[in-house]
């Protein structure tokens, strides 16, 4: 059987590669102390099982994420291998443009790009050229990117306004590279899908991942399969997951977290659903309280400032002091107080000793899929995890239905408001039309009344001249008689 020796000057045990799957098993199989097992396990797992992890994960990944293995999915990607011909990484813009045109895409289309052959020589040039393609929606970079080139990848992430999915699987980022990538991911608010499988992520990366996830980023799919998070990495990751309300899919396949690591994950999910574990009951069920003290005035002394010694004079003319004076009860000579170094927390109120600001109280109830195979978990743990994920899925469906119902109500309210506005507009137009008609009618009447005789008063009634009655025709004029000769 293949064996390996861990360099430890005080104790040099020999470990079986097929044996321990966590620190507890290492302690039992090699008859060493718990401290030695915890100290040496992650080092052994990283150095001697790295190749085994990568090989097994490469096989498993075909079933989990078939981005490049399924021809129907691969046809959607624009594939470029920058190591196919010497110098291709320096002319990636030309090659990628030709491939995009060959696929029949227009400059406005969202495209999927997969770049292979990124290493310490080509990564920087590739990232600079990819900035010229802001319409990339899904990007896959691999598969030899190291921690030294993670800064270039981070700059690319910040410069991609339409990027929604990033695949960095099978690269050699490790702790330093992952930290640089996460710092850039915080500034990008469009990425919702990240694949960091097989990137050499150890237990020390759990804190960085937890800090990124705890900020409740828009991320809803995170794959960490084939890494080396271990018990402590999963423990830190669970702390960040506790307040995340967007993540739906989590991949932890082959991360060597064992039963103890699974318990940390399950405890977080139980707390989110208020499920009590009989073996680990909660310490307190009371909600936390925050400081409600008014803010101190600008001129007021600080709350922890020392008060002046109070002195009073008794009937005998002696000066009495407190307990911090020499001479016991007489207290004739006050002694200065002793300085004690006390650590001050800015979030703790000095008056009521309560936190000024409470941490996030949202609970993770969105995780509907969690891949935890090849981690030496018990069937009971797997069943409970699946049950909680199904519960989350049912709640997610209810939230989606409620969201659709609210959207429909909003549409109906909008239509009703538009109809009401249209009726009001028509009523205003009708009122304006009637008012205009009345005004026009009044103007015509005024103009007709204003027409009068020349020299007459304006508005005087026009009368006809008086004549003979129409019923009595005028008599004909008689001619003088003609005289006869």
Order of alpha helices (4+ residues) and beta strands (2+ residues): beta-beta-alpha-alpha-alpha-alpha-beta-alpha-beta-alpha-beta-alpha-beta-alpha-beta-alpha-beta-alpha-beta-alpha-beta-beta-beta-beta-beta-alpha
